[in-house]
């Protein structure tokens, strides 16, 4: 309901066609082996949106002709995407309502989100001490005008989300922080 209202508001305010990115349609897809994470734990502490090119409810194509709106806030979309990916990799994931305070605590700050680029800052703490801070960016080339339709743009958004998560999971420094005591 809220997501649908946001799409309508987006259409009215900026006149864009809405490509709805539904949390229900995102499923993590891996292109690599992440068994090194199996049995590891992580506390997904917080995801916050500090991106100046988004709202709390949607983000845009570079030409502002499309807006992407999950069924929830943008930062929740990414929180659930990371949770689903980590669970798929075999990790135990705890959250704010039932935190595992002995697990590495991770949060992601959204710095810039468009349909062409995701830019985030990831922070990890162990036992209350920040042990890892890194920025990650994934980019996709723009689709040809003839290929810009809502289903294609939605699938592209899911591929970008997968690529962001895999870029982080492949990072040897991140891997070390999450897998070593």
Secondary structure, DSSP 8 states (H G I E B T S, - for coil): -HHHHHHHHHHHHH--EEE---GGG-----SS--GGGTT-EEEEEEEEE--TTB-SS-EE-TTSSEEE--SS-HHHHHHHHHHHHHHHTT-EEEBTTB--TTSEEEEEEEEEE-SSEEEEEEEEEETTEEEEEEEEEEE-----GGG--HHHHHHHHHHHHHHHHHHHHH-HHHHHHHH--
